[in-house]
Each structure stands twice: as structure tokens, then as C-alpha cells.
Amino acid sequence: MRTLITGGAGFLGSHLCERFLRDGHDVVCVDNLLTGKRDNVRHLEAQGGFRFVNSDVSVSLSCDGPLDNVLHFACPASPFDYLKYPIETLKVEAMGTHNALELAREKEARILLASTSEVYGDPLVHPQTESYWGNVNPIGPRSVYDEGKRYAEAMTMAYHRTFGVETRIVRIFNTYGPRMRLADGRVVPAFVSQVLRGEPLTVFGDGEQTRSFCFVSDLVEGMVRLLQSDHHHPVNIGNPGEFTIMEFAVLVQEVLEKEVEIKHLPLPEDDPKVRRPDITRARELLGWEPRVSLEEGLRLSVDFFREEVGRQSPPD
Ligand code: UDP
């Protein structure tokens, strides 16, 4: 089996590269390193069956030889990143997704699109089921990501309907774990690194907004099962355990056994007030549900974050 992973040097992409190599696939990792890091996959480069290609999938995407799977994960994924790279985000969801679908069609490969809970926007239905169409501001600053992913889903369904391409769509809810960039702005690396450094926790707004956090190994298992299934409609993969950001702030301090101050900062525009996946579909179709609790997952991530913080701080 041969699998091409766009965004393969990113947080999720690199975990997928690892998993598919472990499952015996040859892996082609395509990344332009805009937000990905070569270091995320350097340990894989010594292994046979792994190839890294530095290339922008928004411009073109090709590959010599046969392919069984295309996993399309290239895209800035944190609010901080996609607000910094709005045009690149839209282009990778539009042109990049088109190029990935064309490649899958040409190679008669199966394709998995990385979509997102952001397609539900600031949801009016809670928890979010796949049948909910969402509440997205089409011109707000987050729209580059939300609408980009919605467009990518539409294009994926069009390729399925028009050309019979074997498409899969995963709607990924907040995921965390080793290899997240400390400075990507997301709440997990932000809070963990702030506590490790003894800095105040930057809680946006009153911190009563909620998120549901999934450990990366659970997500990867769900996505592998989805790829292997014959289900072409979107499937939520996430952990339904729901926490307010204030509750999360307390938990991070408990796990790290260190207390810091809380500093409230303005809530970003269009920040969703609640988010929690309904995973009935994943349970029924894939026999999947998450196994790792938030507390456990944080404990599994701490060594990585501690090392990163150490690397980035000047020695005393
Ligand atoms: N957040 C926060 N402080 C931070 C970073 C994020 O309070 O330093 C909040 C953010 O406003 C949002 C939630 O944490 O309500 C999750 O944010 P994140 O950027 O991780 O992902 P999102 O779910 O918004 O895509």
C-alpha cells in the first residue's frame, strides 16, 4: 500500500505518517513547511518507505507511481495561523483540495479530507451532529478557515458524485498532543507553556466558552477506521468531554502541579461559544470512541511540551 499525506510535516500529518508507516505502507509526505516542521518527520526519514517532498499543494500535486490513499491535511489549522495566512488558507482549501482530488481520481486512490468542527461555526445546535449545517459568518476573520473547509467538503462531495471518487470526510474537533507548536496560539500549547514558564494564563473573554479536547492517538485511530470504511458522508471525530476554558485552566495547573495567575484578554471575533461533538455516527459506523481522558492526554503530552519550553528558553 502507498499513501500520500499532504501537510504530512504538520502536527496531525506527522502522526499519520508514523501510523501508516507502522501499518506497513510506503508514505509520501508533501509539505511546504508554512506551518509544518521538517523536524516532525526527521525521525521517519531514516526508515525505508518514507519520502519527504517540499512542495505547495495549492500550486500543484503529482506523484510518480501508484497510490492507494491520499490524505489531505495541508492547511494552517490554528486561529493564530490562519489569521496570519488568510490567503494561503483559502488557496490550500480551494486549489489544494482540487489538486488532491484530481490526484486521487487519476490514481484511483481513496481520499480522506481533513475537515473541521469549524464548519459548524458558532453552533446553534449542541452537541453538533453531522446533519447540522452550521452558523458561519462568511466574511468574518475566521471565515478563511471555516468557509475554506466548507468549500473543500463541497468539492469533495462533487468529486464523489461526478467521478465516483472514493472520498471520506472527517470533521476534526479540537485535538492536542506532542508536536503541536508552542506558539501556534491554540489553548492547549498556550496554557501548558504558560504554566511551565510560570506566566499568567491568557484566558480570552470570561472563559465560559467550551471546547471538547481529543488526544491525538484517539483521533488517528478514528481516521484510520473512517478511511477503511465505505462511508462518504462527513463523520465527527472528537472527544465529547466538554470543558469551559476556565475549567481547562484549572486542570492544566493541577496536572502540572503549579499555580499561576489568570489574565483575561478580549475574546477573538466570532469565537464559538460552545463546541462538543455528537459521535453517534462514529460509534455506530466505525465502532470508534475515544479512550484517553483529557487529564491522561495532558500527562502524555507534558514531557514533549516541557522539552520544547526548555529548548526555547535561554539557559540560566
Ligand atoms: N483561548 C484562550 N486563551 C488562549 C488561546 C485560546 O482563552 O491563549 C480560547 C479561545 O478563545 C477559544 C478556546 O480557547 O475559545 C479554544 O481556542 P483554540 O485557539 O485552541 O481553538 P479553536 O477551538 O478556537 O479553534
Boltz pocket constraint, residues with backbone or C-beta under 6 A from the ligand:
constraints:
  - pocket:
      binder: B
      contacts: [[A, 77], [A, 78], [A, 79], [A, 80], [A, 174], [A, 185], [A, 186], [A, 187], [A, 188], [A, 190], [A, 191], [A, 202], [A, 203], [A, 204], [A, 205], [A, 209], [A, 210], [A, 211], [A, 245], [A, 267], [A, 268], [A, 271], [A, 272]]
      max_distance: 6.0
